[in-house]
Amino acid sequence: MLRSKVFLRAIMEMSMNKIQSIRKDWNLIESLIRDNSRVLDIGCGEGDLIQQLEKNLSAKVHGIEKNQELALNAIAKGLSVTHGDAEKDLSQYSNQSFDYVILSQTLQAMVEPKKILSELLRVGSKAIVSFPNFGHWKIRLQLLLKGRMPITEGLPYSWYDTPNIHFFTLKDFQNLCNEMNIVIENSIGLTSKGKQFPINGSLLSANIITSEAIFLLSYKDFEPIKIKSSNKIFVKNSAIVN
Amino acid sequence: MSNIELIDDNNLKCRFAIFKNANLKLASGEVLKNFNLAFNTFGSLNENKTNAILICHALTGDQYVTGHNPITGKDGWWARMVGPDKPIDTNKFFVICSNVLGGCAGSTGPKEKNESGQDIYGADFPSVTIKDMVNAQSKLMDALQINQLCSVVGGSMGAMQALQWSIDFPDKIKSVIHIAGALKHSAQNIAFHEVGRQAIMNDLNWHKGNYASNNSIPERGLAVARMIAHITYLSDDAMHRKFGRKLQSRDIISFGFDADFQIESYLRYQGRSFVERFDANSYLYLTRAMDYFDHSESFKKTLEFIHNPNEHLKYLVISFTSDWLFPTRENREIVEILNSLSKNVSFLEIETDKGHDSFLLDEPDLDVAIKGFLESNYGNEHE
């Protein structure tokens, strides 16, 4: 409870800059999603992103939100949102029941990021994961020069009250994907000034200038096969993975 | 030929739907040839008949959901939720609430005269289930010429009816608001009901249910049943907050069995006042109907069934952290099934110490959720 209050206050105190950068993050996420898709947003907050996707892409959306107040506000907008903890509740969703599962700025706050990552790609055909890059030069510099846990615009918390419990860099994430046989279909970096660039071969420099990263992931670049059938269950669970 | 008559009752301040030769087949196999439903409506039905909401009452509720209740002389049981400019806004919505089949506020039940018109049903009334109540309500909707309800809303036994509506008549509703209910009545809940029923049936005034012809009322038994049930509607924390160990009208304990403690006095009052407005047999029948409610197997199967037109349905499920009668866990079972089938569902668990009764009390988050859910879904279709 205390943590969520601290978290809420931090959100409210966030500068306009940060809010704009979140919107930018959302627009990038939107650009990765096809029209009329089924989208699940984990940690959907008040549901602004899924509302945007519903409106702009005619997406069929659903959200999961842990905080009661945020979930309530999303539900009051008429959005389909489950109040709960994604780390426990993702298991209730069927295999491949969404086209995209979004985990925006939340992976670093999860207890078991690896398990979550595999859950994302069980529930969704594709996963969109965005996170703050702990390898950004400002963070490296702060740790190097001050010798203390870095506090930046993107990671504005002190070590003792941060919801972020797993810090990782761009490179760490790519290595994990590799290890889990996850295909990175697309990856976009944002600098701390909000400049956008593709993350590819030049990993060393990307890992330094990327403040926030957005990844589009899948197990393989496949199209879900939907077999026409009058049986509803069959249609819904018939996407073939791997 | 079945025939339906709608009449206004000025004394009881409600309306009656009188079904003759309706031959309502009950889940038990018995048939009610004729039956009545007492109901009330609030607000007005729009031209396209798209703004109707059915509110299903809980175990001891009635058709007086809001406004003045002439039986108790108090406000309706959900007056804080339903009315002009209230969360369920009767300026926008046409609200219907009917007394359940088997109830005792005017609808056909053990307190009413049987089909011969001579005697009171008493214990001869057939067993009714939640399914039967909903079936009767759907006939009322037909009588009111409402093809599709904008929403069915209910808490506790009302939530069971709302769920039953979504199973039996999905095409006749657009959305369901299910508050503090469950897929099935748990063993613990059946146990509490059984203790209440035993209290009634062991009252010498019960006369095997035919107390009307013996000019007696099993008051003591019914009061005890209510006292037990009332404890289950609260929570340990709320009871402690409200009463603690405070003494009633005295400074020291009496070393006797008077109502020394405020909680005792409160429960005795609850028991006493309940007897004035509720029928003991009705209590037996309705608690039994709740006990028989079990969709732990059938809910998912029904949703998956190809001929069950439920694709359009929207669900809102709400639970309360301190509700131990219909705990979050049991409400979540419904949500889990709906999510596993990719249905349009929202779920909210509201943090409160007020227990199961929270849905009737001042819970601002409940108001916001219900109002937002109803109005955004209604608004989206009428823009």
Contacts between the chains, C-beta under 8 A, distances in Angstrom:
chain1	res1	chain2	res2	distance
A	38	B	342	7.2
A	62	B	339	7.7
A	62	B	342	8.0
A	62	B	344	7.9
A	68	B	348	7.1
A	68	B	349	7.0
A	68	B	350	6.9
A	68	B	351	6.0
A	68	B	365	7.1
A	69	B	365	8.0
A	71	B	348	5.9
A	72	B	348	5.9
A	72	B	365	5.3
A	72	B	368	5.9
A	72	B	369	5.7
A	73	B	368	7.9
A	75	B	316	6.9
A	75	B	346	4.6
A	75	B	348	5.8
A	75	B	369	5.3
A	75	B	372	6.3
A	75	B	373	6.2
A	76	B	368	5.2
A	76	B	369	6.1
A	76	B	371	7.1
A	76	B	372	2.6
A	76	B	373	7.0
A	76	B	376	7.2
A	77	B	372	6.4
A	77	B	376	5.8
A	78	B	372	6.6
A	78	B	373	6.5
A	78	B	375	7.9
A	78	B	376	2.7
A	78	B	377	5.3
A	78	B	379	7.8
A	78	B	380	6.4
A	79	B	346	7.3
A	80	B	314	7.4
A	80	B	344	4.8
A	80	B	345	6.1
A	80	B	346	5.4
A	81	B	346	5.2
A	81	B	347	7.7
A	82	B	335	6.2
A	82	B	339	6.4
A	82	B	345	7.0
A	82	B	346	6.9
A	82	B	347	4.7
A	83	B	347	5.4
A	83	B	348	4.7
A	83	B	349	5.5
A	84	B	332	7.7
A	84	B	347	6.9
A	84	B	349	7.7
A	92	B	335	7.7
A	92	B	336	4.2
A	92	B	339	4.9
A	92	B	340	5.5
A	93	B	339	5.6
A	93	B	340	6.5
A	93	B	342	7.8
A	94	B	340	5.2
A	94	B	341	7.4
A	94	B	342	7.0
A	97	B	340	7.9
A	97	B	342	4.9
A	98	B	342	8.0
A	230	B	306	6.0
A	231	B	306	6.5
A	232	B	304	6.0
A	232	B	306	6.1
A	233	B	304	5.4
A	236	B	341	7.4
A	236	B	342	6.3
